[in-house]
Amino acid sequence: MGDTDLVEEISGLRKKAINILFIPIGGGTVMTPEEAADAVMLLRPTISIPIHFTDRGFFVKFRDIVQPYTQVILL
């Protein structure tokens, strides 16, 4: 995913096996951590790598929400 919000087209991907998901969590022009968590819960990737954030608090919030659904890696 690039700079995107939680748009309807994302739900069309849930039937595909997604191993690694790079997901924007920075808010503003991209998804908030909560919206990104909704996308992860919908898509159920094996590994999620959050991108496009500057506040480490966004990472912590995202990680804490999605940890049961995916493995989160901070690059």
OpenMM code with the backbone's topology and positions (N, CA, C; nanometers):
from openmm import Vec3, app, unit

residues = "MET GLY ASP THR ASP LEU VAL GLU GLU ILE SER GLY LEU ARG LYS LYS ALA ILE ASN ILE LEU PHE ILE PRO ILE GLY GLY GLY THR VAL MET THR PRO GLU GLU ALA ALA ASP ALA VAL MET LEU LEU ARG PRO THR ILE SER ILE PRO ILE HIS PHE THR ASP ARG GLY PHE PHE VAL LYS PHE ARG ASP ILE VAL GLN PRO TYR THR GLN VAL ILE LEU LEU".split()
positions = [
    Vec3(0.0841, -0.1169, 0.0000),
    Vec3(0.0000, 0.0000, 0.0000),
    Vec3(0.0891, 0.1239, 0.0000),
    Vec3(0.0439, 0.2267, -0.0670),
    Vec3(0.1162, 0.3532, -0.0647),
    Vec3(0.0399, 0.4519, 0.0210),
    Vec3(0.0351, 0.5750, -0.0219),
    Vec3(-0.0405, 0.6764, 0.0507),
    Vec3(-0.1882, 0.6538, 0.0232),
    Vec3(-0.2573, 0.5932, 0.1164),
    Vec3(-0.3976, 0.5607, 0.0949),
    Vec3(-0.4754, 0.5657, 0.2246),
    Vec3(-0.6042, 0.5707, 0.2107),
    Vec3(-0.6968, 0.5559, 0.3226),
    Vec3(-0.7549, 0.4158, 0.3149),
    Vec3(-0.8395, 0.3840, 0.4107),
    Vec3(-0.9069, 0.2557, 0.4086),
    Vec3(-1.0224, 0.2654, 0.3100),
    Vec3(-0.9936, 0.2343, 0.1843),
    Vec3(-1.0917, 0.2476, 0.0766),
    Vec3(-1.1575, 0.1126, 0.0482),
    Vec3(-1.2713, 0.1162, -0.0169),
    Vec3(-1.3508, -0.0035, -0.0437),
    Vec3(-1.2735, -0.1091, -0.1228),
    Vec3(-1.1875, -0.0670, -0.2135),
    Vec3(-1.1123, -0.1621, -0.2969),
    Vec3(-1.0242, -0.2557, -0.2137),
    Vec3(-0.9850, -0.2130, -0.0962),
    Vec3(-0.9009, -0.2974, -0.0111),
    Vec3(-0.9749, -0.4250, 0.0279),
    Vec3(-1.1049, -0.4152, 0.0505),
    Vec3(-1.1805, -0.5344, 0.0901),
    Vec3(-1.1799, -0.6410, -0.0194),
    Vec3(-1.1599, -0.6014, -0.1447),
    Vec3(-1.1517, -0.6969, -0.2546),
    Vec3(-1.0282, -0.7842, -0.2490),
    Vec3(-0.9308, -0.7460, -0.1686),
    Vec3(-0.8065, -0.8226, -0.1572),
    Vec3(-0.8137, -0.9326, -0.0519),
    Vec3(-0.9194, -0.9353, 0.0278),
    Vec3(-0.9224, -1.0284, 0.1407),
    Vec3(-0.9238, -1.1749, 0.0995),
    Vec3(-0.9592, -1.2052, -0.0228),
    Vec3(-0.9599, -1.3445, -0.0689),
    Vec3(-0.8216, -1.3909, -0.1128),
    Vec3(-0.7275, -1.2993, -0.1203),
    Vec3(-0.5914, -1.3313, -0.1613),
    Vec3(-0.5065, -1.3582, -0.0370),
    Vec3(-0.4098, -1.4453, -0.0489),
    Vec3(-0.3166, -1.4696, 0.0605),
    Vec3(-0.2104, -1.3601, 0.0590),
    Vec3(-0.2064, -1.2825, 0.1635),
    Vec3(-0.1095, -1.1730, 0.1724),
    Vec3(-0.0076, -1.2104, 0.2785),
    Vec3(0.1166, -1.2224, 0.2371),
    Vec3(0.2232, -1.2593, 0.3305),
    Vec3(0.2810, -1.1382, 0.4016),
    Vec3(0.3159, -1.0357, 0.3246),
    Vec3(0.3783, -0.9159, 0.3816),
    Vec3(0.3007, -0.7943, 0.3348),
    Vec3(0.2601, -0.7118, 0.4308),
    Vec3(0.1830, -0.5920, 0.4004),
    Vec3(0.2562, -0.4700, 0.4545),
    Vec3(0.2971, -0.3805, 0.3656),
    Vec3(0.3506, -0.2508, 0.4045),
    Vec3(0.2308, -0.1571, 0.4134),
    Vec3(0.2040, -0.1024, 0.5319),
    Vec3(0.0805, -0.0279, 0.5516),
    Vec3(0.1071, 0.1089, 0.6146),
    Vec3(0.0521, 0.2163, 0.5552),
    Vec3(0.0728, 0.3510, 0.6089),
    Vec3(-0.0132, 0.3728, 0.7328),
    Vec3(0.0463, 0.4328, 0.8380),
    Vec3(-0.0276, 0.4517, 0.9627),
    Vec3(-0.0176, 0.5935, 1.0170),
    Vec3(0.0322, 0.6876, 0.9389),
    Vec3(0.0646, 0.8198, 0.9913),
    Vec3(-0.0489, 0.9180, 1.0077),
    Vec3(-0.1701, 0.8857, 0.9648),
    Vec3(-0.2805, 0.9805, 0.9747),
    Vec3(-0.2653, 1.0907, 0.8709),
    Vec3(-0.3531, 1.1875, 0.8754),
    Vec3(-0.3485, 1.2972, 0.7778),
    Vec3(-0.3915, 1.2488, 0.6406),
    Vec3(-0.2973, 1.2395, 0.5486),
    Vec3(-0.3295, 1.1961, 0.4119),
    Vec3(-0.3243, 1.0445, 0.3950),
    Vec3(-0.2917, 0.9731, 0.5013),
    Vec3(-0.2925, 0.8264, 0.4991),
    Vec3(-0.3780, 0.7757, 0.6159),
    Vec3(-0.3876, 0.6460, 0.6296),
    Vec3(-0.4683, 0.5877, 0.7363),
    Vec3(-0.4147, 0.6232, 0.8745),
    Vec3(-0.5044, 0.6338, 0.9690),
    Vec3(-0.4653, 0.6446, 1.1093),
    Vec3(-0.4263, 0.5049, 1.1568),
    Vec3(-0.3617, 0.4933, 1.2724),
    Vec3(-0.3309, 0.3592, 1.3226),
    Vec3(-0.4556, 0.2707, 1.3364),
    Vec3(-0.5669, 0.3301, 1.3760),
    Vec3(-0.6901, 0.2531, 1.3923),
    Vec3(-0.7459, 0.2053, 1.2576),
    Vec3(-0.7428, 0.2919, 1.1581),
    Vec3(-0.7884, 0.2520, 1.0237),
    Vec3(-0.6973, 0.1442, 0.9661),
    Vec3(-0.5670, 0.1596, 0.9866),
    Vec3(-0.4718, 0.0596, 0.9388),
    Vec3(-0.4956, -0.0737, 1.0094),
    Vec3(-0.5290, -0.0690, 1.1366),
    Vec3(-0.5600, -0.1916, 1.2102),
    Vec3(-0.6839, -0.2591, 1.1519),
    Vec3(-0.7837, -0.1803, 1.1149),
    Vec3(-0.9033, -0.2374, 1.0506),
    Vec3(-0.8658, -0.3085, 0.9212),
    Vec3(-0.7764, -0.2490, 0.8432),
    Vec3(-0.7318, -0.3104, 0.7182),
    Vec3(-0.6592, -0.4426, 0.7457),
    Vec3(-0.5746, -0.4437, 0.8479),
    Vec3(-0.5022, -0.5664, 0.8828),
    Vec3(-0.5988, -0.6752, 0.9277),
    Vec3(-0.6971, -0.6392, 1.0088),
    Vec3(-0.7939, -0.7385, 1.0551),
    Vec3(-0.8779, -0.7929, 0.9388),
    Vec3(-0.8971, -0.7116, 0.8372),
    Vec3(-0.9705, -0.7536, 0.7184),
    Vec3(-0.8861, -0.8454, 0.6300),
    Vec3(-0.7606, -0.8080, 0.6089),
    Vec3(-0.6734, -0.8787, 0.5151),
    Vec3(-0.5952, -0.9943, 0.5767),
    Vec3(-0.5700, -0.9893, 0.7055),
    Vec3(-0.4967, -1.0930, 0.7795),
    Vec3(-0.3619, -1.1314, 0.7167),
    Vec3(-0.2744, -1.0321, 0.6946),
    Vec3(-0.1417, -1.0664, 0.6418),
    Vec3(-0.0590, -1.1396, 0.7476),
    Vec3(0.0365, -1.2180, 0.7038),
    Vec3(0.1255, -1.2872, 0.7962),
    Vec3(0.2123, -1.1868, 0.8709),
    Vec3(0.2665, -1.0899, 0.7971),
    Vec3(0.3548, -0.9872, 0.8542),
    Vec3(0.3052, -0.8509, 0.8096),
    Vec3(0.3015, -0.7564, 0.9034),
    Vec3(0.2660, -0.6180, 0.8709),
    Vec3(0.3827, -0.5269, 0.9059),
    Vec3(0.4166, -0.4397, 0.8118),
    Vec3(0.5249, -0.3438, 0.8320),
    Vec3(0.4662, -0.2041, 0.8172),
    Vec3(0.4506, -0.1312, 0.9280),
    Vec3(0.3938, 0.0033, 0.9203),
    Vec3(0.4927, 0.1019, 0.8578),
    Vec3(0.4383, 0.1918, 0.7747),
    Vec3(0.5199, 0.2931, 0.7066),
    Vec3(0.4499, 0.4288, 0.7150),
    Vec3(0.5181, 0.5320, 0.6696),
    Vec3(0.4647, 0.6681, 0.6599),
    Vec3(0.4169, 0.7236, 0.7938),
    Vec3(0.4992, 0.7094, 0.8976),
    Vec3(0.4671, 0.7705, 1.0257),
    Vec3(0.5939, 0.8300, 1.0849),
    Vec3(0.5779, 0.9362, 1.1622),
    Vec3(0.6921, 0.9990, 1.2280),
    Vec3(0.6823, 0.9891, 1.3798),
    Vec3(0.5640, 0.9690, 1.4312),
    Vec3(0.5412, 0.9599, 1.5752),
    Vec3(0.5428, 0.8134, 1.6172),
    Vec3(0.6387, 0.7759, 1.7014),
    Vec3(0.6492, 0.6364, 1.7454),
    Vec3(0.5221, 0.5899, 1.8170),
    Vec3(0.4478, 0.6831, 1.8731),
    Vec3(0.3215, 0.6492, 1.9381),
    Vec3(0.2234, 0.5865, 1.8407),
    Vec3(0.2278, 0.6292, 1.7134),
    Vec3(0.1418, 0.5688, 1.6119),
    Vec3(0.1767, 0.4211, 1.5945),
    Vec3(0.3069, 0.3919, 1.5912),
    Vec3(0.3511, 0.2536, 1.5785),
    Vec3(0.3030, 0.1703, 1.6969),
    Vec3(0.3206, 0.2216, 1.8176),
    Vec3(0.2829, 0.1483, 1.9381),
    Vec3(0.1326, 0.1202, 1.9393),
    Vec3(0.0536, 0.2200, 1.9051),
    Vec3(-0.0916, 0.2021, 1.9017),
    Vec3(-0.1305, 0.0952, 1.7984),
    Vec3(-0.0737, 0.1056, 1.6791),
    Vec3(-0.1018, 0.0087, 1.5728),
    Vec3(-0.0616, -0.1318, 1.6167),
    Vec3(0.0595, -0.1444, 1.6669),
    Vec3(0.1111, -0.2755, 1.7101),
    Vec3(0.0222, -0.3383, 1.8171),
    Vec3(-0.0182, -0.2586, 1.9148),
    Vec3(-0.0976, -0.3110, 2.0244),
    Vec3(-0.2350, -0.3594, 1.9783),
    Vec3(-0.2908, -0.2963, 1.8764),
    Vec3(-0.4213, -0.3376, 1.8256),
    Vec3(-0.4112, -0.4651, 1.7420),
    Vec3(-0.3105, -0.4738, 1.6551),
    Vec3(-0.3067, -0.5828, 1.5562),
    Vec3(-0.2231, -0.7037, 1.5949),
    Vec3(-0.1512, -0.6970, 1.7042),
    Vec3(-0.0605, -0.8058, 1.7418),
    Vec3(-0.1274, -0.9427, 1.7378),
    Vec3(-0.2515, -0.9613, 1.7802),
    Vec3(-0.3090, -1.0969, 1.7718),
    Vec3(-0.3377, -1.1436, 1.6277),
    Vec3(-0.3424, -1.0506, 1.5325),
    Vec3(-0.3821, -1.0840, 1.3957),
    Vec3(-0.2657, -1.0981, 1.2987),
    Vec3(-0.1510, -1.0433, 1.3331),
    Vec3(-0.0357, -1.0408, 1.2431),
    Vec3(0.0911, -1.0196, 1.3243),
    Vec3(0.2035, -1.0509, 1.2655),
    Vec3(0.3320, -1.0172, 1.3270),
    Vec3(0.3710, -0.8791, 1.2762),
    Vec3(0.4050, -0.7877, 1.3665),
    Vec3(0.4396, -0.6511, 1.3287),
    Vec3(0.5906, -0.6335, 1.3354),
    Vec3(0.6463, -0.5781, 1.2298),
    Vec3(0.7897, -0.5533, 1.2230),
    Vec3(0.8132, -0.4042, 1.2035),
    Vec3(0.9009, -0.3479, 1.2842),
    Vec3(0.9403, -0.2077, 1.2715),
    Vec3(1.0720, -0.2013, 1.1976),
    Vec3(1.0726, -0.1327, 1.0856),
    Vec3(1.1976, -0.1169, 1.0081),
    Vec3(1.2692, 0.0091, 1.0498),
] * unit.nanometer
topology = app.Topology()
chain = topology.addChain("A")
for resn in residues:
    res = topology.addResidue(resn, chain)
    for name in ("N", "CA", "C"):
        topology.addAtom(name, app.Element.getBySymbol(name[0]), res)
